[in-house]
Amino acid sequence: MASLESALAALMEEKKYASARDLLITMNGADIAAVFTELPDETLPLLFRLLPKELAAEVFVEMEPEEQELLIRGFSDNELKEVVDELYADDAADLVEEMPANVVKRILKTADPDLRKTINELLKYPEDSAGSIMTTEMVTLRPLMTVGEAIKRIRRTGIDKETVYNCYITDDARHLIGTVSIRSLILAEDDELVRNIMEENVISVNTLEDQETTAEMMAKYDFTALPVVDKERRLVGIVTVDDAIDVIKEEATEDIERMAAILPSDKPYLRTGVFSIWSNRIPWLLLLMVSATFTSMILSSFENALAAQSALLLFIPMLMDTGGNSGSQASVTIIRSLSLGDVEPADIGSVIWKEMRVALLCGLSLGLVCFGKVMLIDRLLMHNPEVTVPVALVVCLTMAATILCAKLVGCTLPIIAKLVRLDPAVCASPFITTIVDALSLLIYFAIASSLLRLV
Amino acid sequence: MASLESALAALMEEKKYASARDLLITMNGADIAAVFTELPDETLPLLFRLLPKELAAEVFVEMEPEEQELLIRGFSDNELKEVVDELYADDAADLVEEMPANVVKRILKTADPDLRKTINELLKYPEDSAGSIMTTEMVTLRPLMTVGEAIKRIRRTGIDKETVYNCYITDDARHLIGTVSIRSLILAEDDELVRNIMEENVISVNTLEDQETTAEMMAKYDFTALPVVDKERRLVGIVTVDDAIDVIKEEATEDIERMAAILPSDKPYLRTGVFSIWSNRIPWLLLLMVSATFTSMILSSFENALAAQSALLLFIPMLMDTGGNSGSQASVTIIRSLSLGDVEPADIGSVIWKEMRVALLCGLSLGLVCFGKVMLIDRLLMHNPEVTVPVALVVCLTMAATILCAKLVGCTLPIIAKLVRLDPAVCASPFITTIVDALSLLIYFAIASSLLRLV
């Protein structure tokens, strides 16, 4: 990529615009946008004007909002109109959502009235709904058309549609009654009726359906487009597979961020300001810090015990961390399974039963290794005479018990969160760690008190 | 769903097979497979035989390997042949990979010779390569065909192809020289040459390209199919968007599992055995437990200091956890950005500069709140006279310094891992936590020694 940018920059410098254009048109919109990002801002408007109209729109859609705004501010009204009218309605609506008010006004003013109406309609749907990611451009057919007429209609009107691979059949009241793929149309005889080759069991979503559910449906059924209908089952748009992929990636990123105690952001890292990164990270850090008061309280009430058996202190971090790690393994597994639909809240019984057995295996194996490690490394290698067999026994029993508790807490909390309609992802590592810290200390001191006869 | 299953079970019980079949054919393959999972195993073969041939193949592909095996074992050779011959080559190859050896032998014996050859070829590609997820069924055209001839060819041969939305143009030596969408074909005049409407700048991948890179390319370019070529740029297959979505979801799950110190598994949770869950979780737990020896060593060398100022002990878990959480926020953000391509290893400078500023903001704000919390909650509310102003000062200074270190370690480690070709995801929370635990204790005792004049 590096050489392409320098080549383009050099061509522009030497005012060899025709060659720059020839170079650009060999490239794909997404690649051109990536190259543009690397070039100095002042060359963008000139370069952009070199692109053929359709390619220009493709590049524009792939650019970052800051660059889009910069370009729009440099456009004449005519140039703006040319770009906006080439955009698909859902991309135009996304653009309007990203731009500041005065830019939005110019966009809506210059847009074709039909497009303006569609943009306004799309903006009405709630964020993260199927309506907000759908496009209203699709091919609709009528049941009594012949295949030949249908293909003629696609030829006449299909040129601007984002996808013509699936056509939708509606009745007089615009109710969705069937679907037919271009493939079936091409493979059918010209005089066959659309009604006879259409698939009548159409799977569709409501405009208000969550975008994640919508994308998951498309993944499940291997669809390249999914029709969106209103309350009366009238066809209002389609969600295309490229937007579904974006949703799947976004939602995975959001889950990952929530699991790491970060509020989700929708901008790429390098383009997010320091202050907004801070404000996404600080709430959970504060909450978790304050809740660590419980561990202080527990430690403080066992201060005398620790003074009497100071070797116990050495293993607190190991016990807390191993507990935290065991718990987050369980919670993260369940969170991901919930979001993939592999586990439902109704499975809570089998989840607990499974985690209990895994926890016993982990507890046994780690407890044994832990006993060996404490006796070998901490006692023999470190020459610490305070690390006695009873101490090692306390540590490894605590280890096993903590793992059991941690796994059980870790697997149940996300399911409970889901049941009370919270996002299960917030019950991941940091949250579990805080709970397990307190639990492991309580277990530690309980076992120590009964085995070591502390003061 | 619940009612569908009981309805089907009831129909089967009463031997109303025709009605059961009528019910089934209103449904989609993926839905039928989901319903079958819930039904008792012994009804499956009978139900399956009710399905029309093509739908049966669709359902079969969506079933879990255990159920597929069960069905195959019950099939006569003829029945097996009917199902296998309806499968797309890539699905058939997946099936062969999942089945035990004796079942594989039967499948390959009954498969059509052409299909058998293709399956064997597909199995030769390395796991997780583009070759392993591609299908070899696609429509190829020649440059000198007219649009009319092309459409005729699609009609004649396209019926078995997994996707006919994109056609690929090859020269005499099977080199890929262009691509054309069905959309362009339909919208063009019948006597136009394919050569004149084809896109010549074809984006393709090599058979050995990583499947994640392949899927990310399709997401980036909004493709529904991506051609796969061999070393000599001869067309050997295509990857379709439904398989790309599966790869994107799988890779996100793998990243999430690695971040939680779990070895990735490719089975849904409820279908994974207790022993294999254990074996995926125990290696990291063991490694992290043993590496906690460092924190024991540090604690042990500061035992006297802790005895002199026992209040210091109370804040160890809080400092370690906050450090761990801060570090994993940074590492998880960078890991995800690396895998989405938002951050490249070359950006390490700007990443460190950004994280340093975020860390200063987080350190300042948390340090201040921490000072207040310690003085108010731990000193006043808990009536602990040992918690003095100097102690609170030591705690909040340590907090700020730990956050700075944790964020820097958290943001650099994943990038370094990527540079030395390790998976950055292993540098997430648990790994960072172990390092930050040791760091935070060292900082704590260094600051305490200089401010509190410990023994």
Chai-1 contact restraints between the chains, C-beta under 6 A:
chainA,res_idxA,chainB,res_idxB,connection_type,confidence,min_distance_angstrom,max_distance_angstrom,comment,restraint_id
A,T26,B,N201,contact,1.0,0.0,6.0,A-B,restraint_1
A,N28,B,Y221,contact,1.0,0.0,6.0,A-B,restraint_2
A,A30,B,K220,contact,1.0,0.0,6.0,A-B,restraint_3
A,A30,B,Y221,contact,1.0,0.0,6.0,A-B,restraint_4
A,I154,B,I186,contact,1.0,0.0,6.0,A-B,restraint_5
A,R155,B,L187,contact,1.0,0.0,6.0,A-B,restraint_6
A,I159,B,L187,contact,1.0,0.0,6.0,A-B,restraint_7
A,V164,B,R183,contact,1.0,0.0,6.0,A-B,restraint_8
A,Y165,B,Y165,contact,1.0,0.0,6.0,A-B,restraint_9
A,I182,B,I182,contact,1.0,0.0,6.0,A-B,restraint_10
A,R183,B,V164,contact,1.0,0.0,6.0,A-B,restraint_11
A,I186,B,I154,contact,1.0,0.0,6.0,A-B,restraint_12
A,L187,B,R155,contact,1.0,0.0,6.0,A-B,restraint_13
A,L187,B,I159,contact,1.0,0.0,6.0,A-B,restraint_14
A,N201,B,T26,contact,1.0,0.0,6.0,A-B,restraint_15
A,A219,B,I245,contact,1.0,0.0,6.0,A-B,restraint_16
A,K220,B,A30,contact,1.0,0.0,6.0,A-B,restraint_17
A,Y221,B,N28,contact,1.0,0.0,6.0,A-B,restraint_18
A,Y221,B,A30,contact,1.0,0.0,6.0,A-B,restraint_19
A,D222,B,D242,contact,1.0,0.0,6.0,A-B,restraint_20
A,T224,B,T224,contact,1.0,0.0,6.0,A-B,restraint_21
A,V241,B,V241,contact,1.0,0.0,6.0,A-B,restraint_22
A,D242,B,D222,contact,1.0,0.0,6.0,A-B,restraint_23
A,I245,B,A219,contact,1.0,0.0,6.0,A-B,restraint_24
A,A252,B,A252,contact,1.0,0.0,6.0,A-B,restraint_25
A,T253,B,R336,contact,1.0,0.0,6.0,A-B,restraint_26
A,I256,B,R336,contact,1.0,0.0,6.0,A-B,restraint_27
A,A260,B,S328,contact,1.0,0.0,6.0,A-B,restraint_28
A,A260,B,Q329,contact,1.0,0.0,6.0,A-B,restraint_29
A,A260,B,V332,contact,1.0,0.0,6.0,A-B,restraint_30
A,A261,B,N325,contact,1.0,0.0,6.0,A-B,restraint_31
A,I262,B,Q329,contact,1.0,0.0,6.0,A-B,restraint_32
A,P268,B,D342,contact,1.0,0.0,6.0,A-B,restraint_33
A,Y269,B,T333,contact,1.0,0.0,6.0,A-B,restraint_34
A,Y269,B,S337,contact,1.0,0.0,6.0,A-B,restraint_35
A,Y269,B,D342,contact,1.0,0.0,6.0,A-B,restraint_36
A,Y269,B,V343,contact,1.0,0.0,6.0,A-B,restraint_37
A,V274,B,R357,contact,1.0,0.0,6.0,A-B,restraint_38
A,V274,B,V358,contact,1.0,0.0,6.0,A-B,restraint_39
A,I277,B,V358,contact,1.0,0.0,6.0,A-B,restraint_40
A,W278,B,V358,contact,1.0,0.0,6.0,A-B,restraint_41
A,W278,B,L361,contact,1.0,0.0,6.0,A-B,restraint_42
A,R281,B,Q329,contact,1.0,0.0,6.0,A-B,restraint_43
A,I282,B,S365,contact,1.0,0.0,6.0,A-B,restraint_44
A,L285,B,N325,contact,1.0,0.0,6.0,A-B,restraint_45
A,L285,B,L366,contact,1.0,0.0,6.0,A-B,restraint_46
A,L288,B,N325,contact,1.0,0.0,6.0,A-B,restraint_47
A,M289,B,T322,contact,1.0,0.0,6.0,A-B,restraint_48
A,A292,B,P317,contact,1.0,0.0,6.0,A-B,restraint_49
A,A292,B,M318,contact,1.0,0.0,6.0,A-B,restraint_50
A,A292,B,D321,contact,1.0,0.0,6.0,A-B,restraint_51
A,T293,B,I377,contact,1.0,0.0,6.0,A-B,restraint_52
A,T295,B,P317,contact,1.0,0.0,6.0,A-B,restraint_53
A,S296,B,L314,contact,1.0,0.0,6.0,A-B,restraint_54
A,L299,B,L313,contact,1.0,0.0,6.0,A-B,restraint_55
A,L299,B,L314,contact,1.0,0.0,6.0,A-B,restraint_56
A,S300,B,L314,contact,1.0,0.0,6.0,A-B,restraint_57
A,E303,B,S310,contact,1.0,0.0,6.0,A-B,restraint_58
A,S310,B,E303,contact,1.0,0.0,6.0,A-B,restraint_59
A,L313,B,L299,contact,1.0,0.0,6.0,A-B,restraint_60
A,L314,B,S296,contact,1.0,0.0,6.0,A-B,restraint_61
A,L314,B,L299,contact,1.0,0.0,6.0,A-B,restraint_62
A,L314,B,S300,contact,1.0,0.0,6.0,A-B,restraint_63
A,P317,B,A292,contact,1.0,0.0,6.0,A-B,restraint_64
A,P317,B,T295,contact,1.0,0.0,6.0,A-B,restraint_65
A,P317,B,D437,contact,1.0,0.0,6.0,A-B,restraint_66
A,M318,B,A292,contact,1.0,0.0,6.0,A-B,restraint_67
A,D321,B,A292,contact,1.0,0.0,6.0,A-B,restraint_68
A,T322,B,M289,contact,1.0,0.0,6.0,A-B,restraint_69
A,N325,B,A261,contact,1.0,0.0,6.0,A-B,restraint_70
A,N325,B,L285,contact,1.0,0.0,6.0,A-B,restraint_71
A,N325,B,L288,contact,1.0,0.0,6.0,A-B,restraint_72
A,N325,B,P430,contact,1.0,0.0,6.0,A-B,restraint_73
A,S328,B,A260,contact,1.0,0.0,6.0,A-B,restraint_74
A,Q329,B,A260,contact,1.0,0.0,6.0,A-B,restraint_75
A,Q329,B,I262,contact,1.0,0.0,6.0,A-B,restraint_76
A,Q329,B,R281,contact,1.0,0.0,6.0,A-B,restraint_77
A,V332,B,A260,contact,1.0,0.0,6.0,A-B,restraint_78
A,T333,B,Y269,contact,1.0,0.0,6.0,A-B,restraint_79
A,R336,B,T253,contact,1.0,0.0,6.0,A-B,restraint_80
A,R336,B,I256,contact,1.0,0.0,6.0,A-B,restraint_81
A,S337,B,Y269,contact,1.0,0.0,6.0,A-B,restraint_82
A,D342,B,P268,contact,1.0,0.0,6.0,A-B,restraint_83
A,D342,B,Y269,contact,1.0,0.0,6.0,A-B,restraint_84
A,V343,B,Y269,contact,1.0,0.0,6.0,A-B,restraint_85
A,R357,B,V274,contact,1.0,0.0,6.0,A-B,restraint_86
A,V358,B,V274,contact,1.0,0.0,6.0,A-B,restraint_87
A,V358,B,I277,contact,1.0,0.0,6.0,A-B,restraint_88
A,V358,B,W278,contact,1.0,0.0,6.0,A-B,restraint_89
A,L361,B,W278,contact,1.0,0.0,6.0,A-B,restraint_90
A,S365,B,I282,contact,1.0,0.0,6.0,A-B,restraint_91
A,L366,B,L285,contact,1.0,0.0,6.0,A-B,restraint_92
A,K373,B,V290,contact,1.0,0.0,6.0,A-B,restraint_93
A,I377,B,T293,contact,1.0,0.0,6.0,A-B,restraint_94
A,S429,B,S429,contact,1.0,0.0,6.0,A-B,restraint_95
A,P430,B,N325,contact,1.0,0.0,6.0,A-B,restraint_96
A,D437,B,P317,contact,1.0,0.0,6.0,A-B,restraint_97
